[in-house]
Amino acid sequence: MTLTSWLYVEAKWSDNVNCGGEKERLKEKTLAEAEPEAFYIFAKSFNKKEEGCFDLADLERLIELYKL
């Protein structure tokens, strides 16, 4: 990732989020001139997790790990 890389992130604070579907919608919102490095979705929980999907339990583990 470089200083000019783009990250697209969206928070869906609901349960049983469809991560793949939300990532596709997020991709549709990207700027035409931007080439995103990654897409991330945050939610309370997911009905199916995949890469780039973080739920509240994941966030709690990261906070504990990095003492945030």
TAVENVEN-V364507 format. One record per pair of residues at least 6 apart in sequence whose C-alpha atoms are under 6 Angstrom apart, sorted by sequence separation. I is the first residue (numbers start at 1). J is the second residue. If there is no record, write none. Layout:
I_J, I_J
//
This chain:
45_55, 44_55, 40_52, 41_53, 42_54, 43_55, 44_56, 40_53, 42_55, 7_36, 14_43, 15_44, 16_45, 17_46, 18_47, 6_36, 7_37, 9_39, 11_41, 12_42, 13_43, 14_44, 15_45, 16_46, 17_47, 6_37, 7_38, 8_39, 9_40, 10_41, 11_42, 12_43, 13_44, 16_47, 5_37, 9_41, 11_43
//
